[in-house]
């Protein structure tokens, strides 16, 4: 049990480990969706270019 907020945030001497772990986890939870969105945009862009190239090839053969 903690008797004060200071003791709670000190985490019994393990505060650096505990709060760094929480911080790193929070950072990953924020960055991961941003990276996924970026990768998705790149894949969609590449697929659109491929579709345009295929259409161009088909129209050029007529």
C-alpha positions as CSV (number, residue, x, y, z in Angstrom):
1,X,0.0,0.0,0.0
2,X,1.1,3.5,-0.7
3,X,0.6,6.2,1.9
4,X,1.0,9.1,-0.4
5,X,1.1,10.0,-4.1
6,X,4.9,10.4,-3.8
7,X,5.2,6.8,-2.7
8,X,2.9,5.7,-5.5
9,X,5.0,7.5,-8.2
10,X,8.2,6.2,-6.6
11,X,6.9,2.6,-7.1
12,X,9.0,1.3,-4.2
13,X,12.3,2.3,-5.9
14,X,11.4,0.9,-9.3
15,X,9.9,4.1,-10.7
16,X,12.4,4.4,-13.5
17,X,11.7,0.9,-14.8
18,X,7.9,1.1,-14.3
19,X,7.4,4.5,-15.8
20,X,9.8,3.9,-18.7
21,X,7.9,0.8,-19.5
22,X,4.6,2.6,-19.5
23,X,6.1,5.4,-21.6
24,X,7.6,3.0,-24.2
25,X,4.3,1.1,-24.4
26,X,2.4,4.4,-25.0
27,X,4.9,5.5,-27.6
28,X,4.4,2.2,-29.5
29,X,0.7,2.4,-29.3
30,X,0.8,5.9,-30.8
31,X,3.4,5.2,-33.5
32,X,2.1,1.8,-34.8
33,X,-1.2,3.1,-36.2
34,X,0.7,6.0,-37.9
35,X,3.1,3.6,-39.5
36,X,0.3,1.3,-40.7
37,X,-1.5,4.3,-42.2
38,X,1.6,5.3,-44.0
39,X,2.3,1.8,-45.4
40,X,-1.4,1.5,-46.5
41,X,-1.1,4.8,-48.4
42,X,2.1,3.6,-50.1
43,X,0.4,0.3,-51.1
44,X,-2.7,2.0,-52.4
45,X,-0.6,4.4,-54.4
46,X,1.5,1.6,-55.9
47,X,-1.6,-0.4,-56.8
48,X,-3.2,2.6,-58.5
49,X,0.0,3.1,-60.6
50,X,-0.1,-0.6,-61.6
51,X,-3.7,-0.4,-62.6
52,X,-3.0,2.7,-64.7
53,X,0.0,1.0,-66.4
54,X,-2.1,-2.1,-67.2
55,X,-4.9,0.1,-68.7
56,X,-2.3,1.9,-70.8
57,X,-0.8,-1.3,-72.0
58,X,-4.3,-2.7,-73.0
59,X,-5.2,0.5,-74.8
60,X,-1.9,0.7,-76.6
61,X,-2.4,-2.8,-78.0
62,X,-5.7,-2.0,-79.7
